[in-house]
């Protein structure tokens, strides 16, 4: 965007509190908002132009960058800071409108005379009513053309030009965002104060390593859920959508991933791995990632064998295992997380089999006999080899798990718990930091937003500002500051 070039003889840019203002200018310089300004100007038409569209938009962006929780807080800051007013494009001094001509009767002559009535001084800061009307136009623009949320894909393409590995490591995470509504039905009406929102429930559980029992914690909220796809190497968003709180994360992710890889062929070529928490554990999703896009799914596994945990006798901490091939008597078993082990037919000792990669020719996961792989002594090795028709002096009994026939939720291309899986899955914390930045830096923990369109516009603007900061920092030669909302931009260093 182009900032106003003309400056008065005395500029408030010379005041001392400039790191914050330079950060605002830095974002405005790298935000591709020309189409938005043109569309908002067209919506205003020939209406009142007391406050320019460009200045109002700059103020909206400044409120997000300066972390103001409400529009009222932003307007109070603008009344205190002439430098911020000038940066946004407003006048810095109060102004007086032209006198209004009126006809009044002269009591002495009884004739009607023209009298000019002076107008009071007007503040250069827009009032709450004017700013609210402008924000309504921004929300209307998002509802009609998705122009605010489309800032994210535009900045994504710019980031991919300056970051050759952007999009190689992807991840997803969902974030609950409460509406500024209690969710209670209005008196006399069959609706809430936010009809677009609904109630969501999140269940989090695991198996206790100490007792072997399954535990579960359930939380609920009224509002929306942000479905975010990000680059886990650079900790940057690449795509998002806002849906009602009750909408399934897995359904939205499959839709958004398909759109992302279709619209960004360059990213589809760079792709390597995709990680997410166990909430996204689904066989269909893992099959789509690997079979259709050649992306390794590094997704934690949900514990769905809950009924068997209490039904079968086990020692505390002992994993629940099932036969690898239930159709025949077999000494190879596996856990719900895809860990394959064999039971010695002579002593009953359980030993984990060694994962030996993917057999590309057979499209299968290859597991080797632990006695051969780890050079162990196994009393039942001869019997195992005889049953499998294997040579005990070479590879021993080898098991291949076909990716086409196996349950892909349990047996993904990169098995759960392997070194490659652990290393890739560790990048998932980048998505948690992205969500934490939205809560802390962009004030989504405390907001006054109702309505899906307004929430989408506000989230899209926050993510676009995050990406604009990163883009500007990279272009200015300071990539170490690409994720900071509070540190001074490069030119202020």
Buried (B, 14 or more C-beta within 10 A) or exposed (E): BEEEEEEEEEEBEEEEEBEBBBBBBBBBBBBBBEBBBEBBBEBBEEEEEEBBBBBBBBBBBBBBBBBBBBBEBBBEBBEEBBBBBBBBBBBBEEEEEEEEEEEEEEEEEEEEEEEEEEEEEEBBBBEEEBBEBBBEBBBBBBBEEBBBBBBBBBBBBBBBEEBEEBBBBBBBBBBBBBBBBEBEEEEEEEEBBBEBBBEBEBEEEEBEEEEBEBEEEEEEBBBBBBBBBBBBBBBBBBBBBBBBBEBBBBBBBBEBBEBBBEEBEEBBEBBBBBBBBEBBBBBEBBBBBBBEBEBBBBBBBBBEBBEEBEEEEEEEEEBBBEBBEEEEEBBBBBBBBBBBBBBBBEEEBBBBBBBBEBBEEEBBBBBBBBBBBEEEEBEBBEBBBEBBEBEBEEBBBBBBBEBEEBEBBBBBBBBBBBEBBEEBBEBBBBBBEBBEBBEEBBBBEEBEBBBBBBBBBBBBBBBBBBBBBBBBBBBBEBBEBBBBBEBBBBEBE
